Amino acid sequence: MKLYYSHNLNPRVAVAVARHLKSPVEFIRARPFHPAETEAFRKLNPNTRVPVLVEGDRSLWEADAIACRLSEVAGSDFWRRDGEMPEMIKWISWAAYHLSNAARPLYFEWVVKPQVPGHFPPADPKTLEAPLQEFKQFAAVLDEYLKGREWLLDSGLSYADFRVATSLPFAEKAGLPVQDFPNVMRWHGRLLEIPAWHDPFEGLA
């Protein structure tokens, strides 16, 4: 198996899952937007995005699908398949449509744009006010839920924790005010004690 990745939000999650599960994958850093590589990469993923997991002649894209498959290969319950699966999927969906969705414009403005100076004009600060307020709104929901809890699911650590925390390793650079949410800080601090989440790219080219 080959896992094509970059250092951005969703690929980071996929790499973290693979490292956490000790998946038998070859990690390949990809540049699907590079003019010299886009057309070749389109054969792996017509969306020309990473992450992509290639297994024989099968190409699987999207971080959540990849996490599901790697858990299956590992024989792990990191991706729940019991009665907690609906609860796990609830949090995966919530992260995608709410918390991570709110963080994405701020991440793009303050993390991605500085990596490619001159390619994008700066955003009107007013356009960043709404996603910042949305992030605060949904972080407050998460903070309230996490009171007295170690992980999102009753049975312990799961992929839901990784997925909901997608944007948090970039909080400082992206200007995400996680310091206002002590339960979120405590919970993510526990995640950062997991080597695969703390630095999923350690040792990779």
N, C-alpha and C positions, 0 to 999 in steps of 0.2 A: 504494500500500500504506500501511496505517496500523498503527502498533505502539502498542498500549495498554500502559501500564506504571505502576509505582509505584517507590519507592526501596528496596523490600525485596529479599530474597535472589535469587529466581529472575528477577524482572523486571530486576534489575540485570544479570544475566548476558545476558539477551536484548538489552538496550540496548547493552551492551558489544560483543556480536557485531555488531549492526547498525552501530555506529559504526566498528568495526574493519574491516568489509567495505565501508564507505561505501555502505550499502544505500539505495536510493531510497525511503525510508519517511518518512511524517509521524509524528512522535512525539506521542502524546496521553497526558498524565498522567490516570489514571483513579482513581476512588474507588468500586469496586464494592460496598463494604460500607456506603456512605452510604445512608441510607434513601431519599433522593430519587433515587438512581441505580441501585439494585440491580436492579429489575425491567427497566429498559431495558438494563442490561448483560447480563442473563441471556440476551438474544437473541444476544449475541456469544459468550458462554461460559456454558453452563448451570450450570457449577460456580461462577460468579461469582468468578473469580480472574483475576489478570493474571500473566504477559503474554498478550496475544492479538494475533495478526497477522491483519489483515483485508485481503483481496486480492479486489476485486470483490465477488461475493456469497459468497465463501469465507472462513470464519473458522477459523483454526488456533490452537489453544491448546497450552500446554506449551512451556517454554523449549527443550528439546532438539529438538522438532519444528520450532520456529521457526528455530533455528540451522541445521538441516538445509536448510530451504527457502531461507533467506537465502544460504547458501553455494551452493546450486543456482542461484539468480538471479544471483549474482556470478560464477559460473563458477570458483569457488575450491575448492581442496582443503583449506580449513580444516576442513570436514567430509570426512574421507577416504572415498573410494569405491574404493580399491584394496585390496591385500592387508593393509594396516594397519587397515582398518575394524573387524575384530573386536577388535583390541587397543584401539582408540579406544573402542568401545562397552563393553568391559570396564571401562575407567576411568570412563566416564560412569555405568555401573551401580554400580560400587563407591562412587563419591562419593555417589550418591543413597541407597544402603542402609547405608552405613557412616559415612564421615567427615562428610558434611553432615547426615546423620540424627542423629549424635551432637551436632553443634553446634547444631542447631535449638532445643532447649529452652533452651539457654543464651542464644542470640540472642534468643529471645522474652522471656526474663526480664529481660535487661539492656539490650536495645536497643529492643524494641517496647513493652514495658510503660511505660517512662518517657515515651514519646511520648503516652500516653493515660492520664494519672494519674487514679486513682479508678475506672477501668473493670475492673481485674483485681486480685484480692488477691495479695499476695506469695506466692511459692512457699515451701514448707517446704524449707530448705536441704538436707535429706537427699535430697529428690527430684532435686536437681541433681548429687549425687555420682556417680550411675551414668553419666549422659551425659558428665560431665567425664572419668571414667576411660575410657569408650569412645573419646572424642576422643583421649586420650593414646595409647591402644592403636593406633588406626588411623593417627594422625599418625606413630607410630613405624614402621609399615609403609611409609608414604609416604617417610619420611626415609631409610630403608634403601634403598629402590628408587632414590631420586634421587642416591645417591652417584655422583659422576663423570658425571652426566647434566645436560644443559641443560634438556631438555623430556621429557615423558612418552613420546612416540613417537620412534623412532630418527631419523625423517626431519625432525623439527623441530616447531615450534609447531603446535598443532592445537586444535580445540574441546575436546579432553580436558583441556588445561591450564586453560582458562577454567572448565570444569565442576567439576573437582576443587578449584579454588581458590574456589568459590562463597562460602564463609563467611569466608575469610581477610581480606578488607578490613575486616571488623567484629571482628577478633580482639581488639583491645584493649578495646573497649566490652563485648564479650560474655564477656570473661575466658577466652579460648582461649589456652592456654599455648604458643603457637607458638615462643616464644623458646627452648624446650627442644629444638627440632628444627632444627639449623643448616642442614641441606640443604633443608628445607622453606622456611626463611627466605630462603636464597639463591635458590631457584627462584622464590618469590613476589616477591622483589625484582626479578628479571628481568621478571616479568609487569607489575609496577608501572611499569616503564620504557615500557610500551606505553600511549600516551595514552588509548586507548579503555577500557583496564582501570583505569588510575589514576583517571580521573574520567569515567565514561560519560555523566554528566548535565551536563557542561559546556555552557553555552549553552542548555540546555533550560529551559522554564518550570517 
